[in-house]
Amino acid sequence: MSFLYETHLHTSTSSACGYSRGSEYIRPYMDLGYSGIIVTDHFYNGNTAIPRSLPWKEWVNRFCRGYEEARNEGEKLGFDVFFGWEETFDGCDDYLVYGLDKTWLLEHPQMRTWTRAQQYYTVKEAGGCVVQAHPFRQHYYIRKVILSSACVDAVEAANRGNNDPYFDVLAMRYARKLNLPVISGSDMHDALQVSNGQVFGTYFREKLNNIGDFVNAVRNNNITGFSADIHYDDSRCANVTLPIEVRDKHDKKINRDWREFV
């Protein structure tokens, strides 16, 4: 028996691009047989719906409301809802952060100016994990692809929001090259898409009792598989038109051809 989880989801309360409130997702995911969801709203340097002019404490409290609305509805219906977030760097690359909570956020206002390396090592020390989201995505708002080769615990190798499935093929090849675990997520913004079955997800061998179980499963690569409509054909790849930059463990640019990493 396996347990299916949504690992990448946004709410209209906390993400500027979200269409549905957290509470609206619970029934649709339950109807599809999911065991739980992880709310990963856009964080401070991403497409957040929360004004950055607010004091840090108020900003964090408002940011967490999207998750809290989903969690409260989940508790009513007996459905697990866990907390994470998605941070953006330089308007280009995104990272899903799991395993930490509101209290930890309140204690770390300096994270607003962190580098990728500072984020990774601090999150890891605190018991969390960092996953690079849709690393090869090309879209109008992305100036270049940045591959953080040493500051992540895993790679999102299946993302329902990608407009070309071969971005995921590249992501899978990249993760294999680095010997990193992979996860799948819908990058969900609209509960109507869930009702229509337009979803991805990640299977685990055991039920996740908390977000710490998810972190441990990712770090130990105890992932059963994906729910994703992607054919990983290594003979084909997306046409990469954006500049690609690879970063090291210090978040410094590596002077190597990105093709060596796929």
C-alpha positions in Angstrom: 0.0 0.0 0.0 1.2 3.5 -0.9 0.1 6.9 0.3 -0.2 9.8 -2.2 0.6 13.4 -1.3 0.4 16.8 -3.0 3.8 18.5 -2.4 3.4 21.8 -4.2 0.3 24.0 -3.7 -0.6 27.7 -3.5 -3.5 29.5 -1.9 -5.1 32.8 -2.9 -4.7 34.0 0.7 -0.9 34.0 0.6 0.2 33.7 -3.1 -0.6 36.4 -5.5 -1.1 33.9 -8.3 -3.5 31.6 -6.3 -7.1 31.3 -7.2 -8.5 29.2 -4.3 -8.4 29.5 -0.6 -6.7 26.7 1.3 -10.0 25.3 2.7 -11.3 24.8 -0.9 -8.7 22.2 -1.7 -9.5 19.6 1.0 -12.6 17.9 -0.5 -11.3 17.7 -4.1 -8.0 16.0 -2.9 -9.9 13.7 -0.6 -12.2 12.7 -3.5 -9.1 11.8 -5.6 -7.8 9.5 -2.8 -4.9 11.7 -1.7 -3.6 11.1 1.9 -2.6 14.7 2.4 -1.3 18.0 1.0 1.6 20.3 1.7 0.8 24.0 1.3 3.8 25.8 -0.2 2.8 29.4 -0.8 5.2 31.9 -2.4 7.5 33.3 0.2 8.9 36.8 0.7 11.0 37.2 -2.4 8.5 35.4 -4.7 5.0 36.0 -5.9 3.6 36.7 -2.4 0.2 38.2 -1.7 1.4 39.7 1.5 2.8 43.3 1.5 6.5 43.4 2.1 6.1 46.8 3.9 4.6 45.0 6.9 6.7 44.4 10.1 8.2 40.8 10.0 5.9 39.4 12.7 2.8 40.6 11.0 4.1 39.5 7.6 4.7 36.0 8.8 1.4 35.7 10.6 -0.5 36.8 7.5 1.6 34.6 5.3 0.7 31.5 7.3 -3.0 32.0 7.0 -3.3 30.3 3.7 -1.9 27.1 5.3 -3.8 27.6 8.5 -7.2 27.8 6.6 -6.4 24.6 4.8 -5.2 22.9 8.0 -8.3 23.9 9.9 -10.6 22.5 7.2 -8.5 19.3 7.0 -8.8 18.8 10.8 -12.6 19.0 10.4 -12.6 16.4 7.7 -9.8 14.1 8.9 -7.4 15.0 6.2 -3.7 15.8 6.7 -2.4 19.3 5.7 1.3 20.1 6.2 3.3 23.4 6.0 6.0 24.5 3.7 6.9 27.4 1.4 8.4 28.3 -1.9 11.2 30.9 -2.0 12.5 32.6 -5.1 16.0 34.0 -5.9 16.8 36.7 -8.4 13.3 36.3 -9.9 14.6 33.1 -11.6 14.8 29.9 -9.5 12.4 28.5 -6.9 13.0 26.3 -3.9 10.4 24.3 -1.8 11.3 24.4 1.9 9.8 21.8 4.2 10.0 20.8 7.8 10.0 24.1 9.7 7.1 26.1 11.2 5.8 29.6 11.9 7.8 29.9 15.1 11.0 29.2 13.2 10.1 31.8 10.6 9.4 34.4 13.2 12.9 33.8 14.7 14.6 34.3 11.3 13.8 37.7 9.8 17.3 37.7 8.2 16.2 35.0 5.8 14.8 37.8 3.5 18.3 38.5 2.3 19.8 35.0 2.4 21.7 33.4 -0.5 20.8 29.9 -1.7 23.6 28.5 0.3 22.6 30.3 3.5 19.0 29.1 3.0 20.1 25.5 2.5 22.6 25.1 5.4 20.4 26.9 7.9 17.3 25.0 6.9 19.2 21.7 7.0 20.7 22.4 10.4 17.2 23.1 11.7 15.9 19.8 10.5 14.2 20.8 7.3 15.0 20.1 3.6 15.2 22.1 0.4 13.9 20.9 -3.0 14.6 22.8 -6.2 11.3 23.3 -7.9 10.8 22.9 -11.7 14.6 23.6 -12.3 14.4 23.8 -16.1 11.2 25.8 -16.5 11.2 28.4 -19.2 8.6 31.2 -19.0 8.2 34.9 -19.7 9.1 35.9 -16.1 12.3 33.8 -15.9 15.5 35.5 -17.2 17.7 32.5 -16.9 17.8 28.9 -15.5 19.9 28.6 -12.3 20.8 25.1 -11.1 21.8 25.0 -7.5 23.7 21.8 -7.7 24.9 21.5 -4.1 22.4 23.5 -2.0 19.4 21.2 -2.3 18.3 17.8 -0.9 16.2 16.8 -3.8 14.7 17.9 -7.2 11.2 18.3 -8.3 11.3 16.2 -11.5 7.6 16.3 -12.3 5.6 19.6 -12.1 2.1 19.8 -13.5 2.6 23.6 -14.1 5.3 23.1 -16.7 4.1 23.9 -20.2 6.5 21.5 -21.8 6.9 18.0 -20.2 10.5 17.8 -21.4 11.4 20.4 -18.8 10.7 17.5 -16.4 12.8 15.1 -18.5 15.7 17.4 -18.1 15.0 17.7 -14.4 15.0 14.0 -14.0 18.3 13.6 -15.9 19.8 16.4 -13.7 18.7 14.7 -10.5 20.1 11.3 -11.6 23.4 12.9 -12.5 23.6 14.4 -9.0 22.2 11.2 -7.4 19.5 13.2 -5.7 15.9 12.1 -4.7 13.1 13.3 -6.8 9.5 14.4 -6.0 6.4 15.3 -8.0 3.9 18.1 -7.4 1.1 19.8 -9.2 2.2 23.4 -8.5 -1.5 23.8 -7.8 -3.2 27.2 -7.8 -6.9 26.4 -8.5 -9.1 23.9 -6.7 -11.2 23.5 -9.9 -8.2 21.9 -11.5 -8.0 19.3 -8.7 -11.7 18.5 -9.3 -10.9 18.0 -13.0 -8.0 15.6 -12.1 -5.3 17.9 -13.3 -2.9 16.8 -10.5 0.5 15.3 -9.9 1.7 13.8 -6.6 4.3 11.8 -4.8 3.8 8.3 -3.3 5.3 7.2 0.0 5.5 3.7 1.4 4.1 4.8 4.8 1.6 7.3 5.9 3.1 10.7 6.9 2.2 11.6 10.4 3.8 15.1 10.2 6.1 17.2 8.0 9.1 15.7 9.7 8.2 12.3 8.2 8.2 13.9 4.8 11.6 15.4 5.3 13.0 12.1 6.5 11.5 10.2 3.5 13.0 12.7 1.1 16.4 12.7 2.7 16.5 8.9 2.8 14.9 8.6 -0.6 12.0 6.5 0.7 9.8 7.5 -2.1 7.7 4.9 -3.8 6.9 6.8 -7.1 5.0 9.5 -8.9 1.4 10.2 -9.9 2.4 12.2 -13.1 1.5 11.9 -16.8 5.1 12.1 -18.1 7.0 9.8 -20.4 10.7 10.1 -19.4 12.2 9.5 -22.8 15.9 10.3 -22.6 16.2 10.6 -26.4 14.2 13.8 -26.4 14.6 17.1 -24.5 13.1 20.5 -24.4 14.7 23.2 -26.5 16.4 25.3 -23.9 16.5 28.9 -25.0 17.3 30.6 -21.8 20.9 31.0 -20.4 21.7 28.3 -17.9 24.0 28.9 -14.9 25.2 26.2 -12.4 26.0 27.1 -8.8 28.2 25.3 -6.3 27.9 24.7 -2.5 28.9 28.3 -1.8 26.3 29.6 -4.3 29.0 30.6 -6.7 28.8 30.2 -10.4 30.6 27.1 -11.7 32.5 27.7 -15.0 31.3 24.4 -16.6 28.8 23.6 -19.4 25.4 22.8 -17.9 25.1 19.8 -20.3 27.6 18.0 -18.1 24.9 18.0 -15.4 22.2 16.2 -17.5 
